[in-house]
């Protein structure tokens, strides 16, 4: 599946395997072997009705990956206020080898950035990757951003995102 457009030859398409591999490289480079990593699970739940329940079709590698993948971003490079995201694993200590904890670094409901330029005295600029109408760039394969509309400045309360994160939480909220 590494040759699919989504994976794009990336060896680490999930945060935990990346964090574990980075930890191994750091330890082999001389960092303390007691080094532990944190994985932010605050927005990687991807539950709800769009979450796949079986493998994708075997018609092509891209169909298989796109039909199977839990992460429903349009492109792996998209990051801002992603439509369809959900709260992920709850914070917990020592969930896997080399991982000190799953944490929610970004508080649920806190905007990643404004979906349009907003005049402010906080020194916060505008990033097109937060604009749902932006057609993308070379870094995200010239794909749409997948960002939610009407987002406020970064760090401000974004009710629509909070509601979506709760609705799409995986594991589901009880």
N, C-alpha and C positions, 0 to 999 in steps of 0.2 A: 504493500500500500504506500510505501515511501514515494513512489513515482506519481502518485495522484496529485492533482493541482492543489488540493487542500493541504496535504502533508508537505509537498514540495521538497522532498528529500530531507526534511528535518528529522533528526534522530529523537527529538524530544518534543512531542506534541502535547504533553501534559506537564503541569507544573511540578508534580512530585518526582517524576523521573528526571526532569531537568535539575531540580534541587539536589537530588541524590548524586547525579553525575557531577555537578559543580562541586559539591562537598568532597567527593572522591578526588577530583583534580586539585582542590585546595589542600587537602591533607597530603597528597603526594608531592605537592610543591612546598611542604614544610609547615603548613598550618597545624595547630594542635589537633590530635586525633579525636579529642572530645568535642570538636566543633559540631554544632547542631544547626539545622536549618528551619526556617519558618515558611509555611506555605499559606498564602492568602486565599481562603476559600469563600470570601464574602460575596462573590458574584459568579461563581462557576457551577451553580446548581443545575441550570438548564433543564428544569423539569417542565411541568405543564403538558399541554397537548402536543407540542412539537417534539417532545423527547421520544426518540426511536425505541421501539419495543422489540425489534428484531434486526437482523443484519440487512444491509441494503441489497439491491438486486445485483446479480452476477453479470450483468450485461457489459459493464466496463469497470475499470478500477475506480474511476471517478464516481460512477453511479453507486458502487459498493461503499466507498468511503463516505460520500455525502448522505447516503441513506442510513448509514450505521453510526455516524459520529454524534456524540452527545452535545458537543459544543456547536451551537447553531449559528455562530457568527458567519457572515457572508465570506469573510476572509480572516485568516488567523492574525493578520496585522491590525485588524480593527479593535479599538479599545474603549472608545468613549461612549458611555451611557448606552450600552448595547441593548437593542430591542430583543426581547426574548430571554434575557438573562434571569437567573434566579439565585436566591441564597443557596450556598453550597453546604458542605459538611459543617457541622457546628464546631466551634473552637474546642480543641481537645489536645491534651498533652501526649507526646510520644506516640503518634498514630502509625509510624512506620520507621524502619531502620534509618538512622541519620536525620530524621525529622523530629525536631524538638516539639513542634506543635503546629496544628492547623489554627490559624487566627483570622479574624475579620479585621484586617488593617484598615480598609476603607469602610467607614460606617455605612450600613445600608441606608439608602435615601440621600446620601451626599452626592451631589452632581460631580461628574468628572470634568465638565466644562460646558460652557454655553453653546447652544445650537446656532446662535447668531451673535454678532458683535454687540456687546452691551457696554454702554458708558459706565464707568465705575471709578471709585477712588481707591480701589484695592490693588491696583497695578496688574490686574488680570487681563491678559490679551485673549484673542480669539484663535482657536485652532480649527481648521476646516474639517478635521476628523470628527468633530462634534456636530457637524452640520449634516442632517439627514439628506439634504439635496445635493451634497458634494459628490461628484462622480469618481472620486478616488485619484490615486497617483501611482507611480511605479512601485512604491513600497507596499501597497496593498493590491497589486495586480490590476489597478485601474477599476476597482470595484466600488460600489456604493459603500458608505461608511456603516450602515446599519444602526446609526445612532437614533435615539428617541428624539422627537421634535419638542420644541418649547422648553429646552433645558435652561436652567439658570446658570449663573457663574459657578465655576469650580468651587466646591466646598459648601455651596448653599443647598438648602433643603429642596429636594426634587420629589414631590409627592407621587407623581406618576411613576417614577422609577421605583420608589419604595413599594408601591402597591404591586408593581410587576415582579419585583424581587420576591415578595411574599407569595404571590400567586404561583410563580414558577419555581419555588424552592424545591431542592432535591438534596437530601430527603425532604419530603413534604413537611410543612409545619403542622403540628397537631393541636 
